[in-house]
Amino acid sequence: MPEGCLRRCREESVELVREVRRRIREGSQRLMRAISESNRLVEAGDSTGARKCLEDVLAVEVVPLYRQHAEAELSHLE
């Protein structure tokens, strides 16, 4: 392969790893905040609000594992 192609491939690989890392970090933080808020709302007697927190996460989450966790938390509320 020509040097330019190898360099471009490396740069694209690095960018891909950065994007994956960002999504994992942001998804993890978003999920933990939603679970904490959902638990707080359940304790306060607001199961509708608790469910909404988790549904909001599912509306934007792209990491499959975090979606599964949010779905599991949501199923515990039903």
Residue pairs with C-beta under 8 A, 6 or more apart in sequence:
1 9
23 62
23 63
24 63
27 61
27 62
27 63
27 66
28 63
28 66
30 57
30 60
30 61
30 66
31 57
31 61
31 66
31 69
31 70
34 53
34 54
34 56
34 57
34 70
34 73
35 54
35 69
35 70
35 73
37 50
37 53
38 50
38 51
38 53
38 54
38 73
38 77
39 50
41 47
41 49
41 50
41 53
42 50
42 77
47 77
50 77
51 74
51 77
54 70
54 73
54 74
54 77
55 74
57 66
57 70
58 67
58 70
58 71
58 74
61 67
61 70
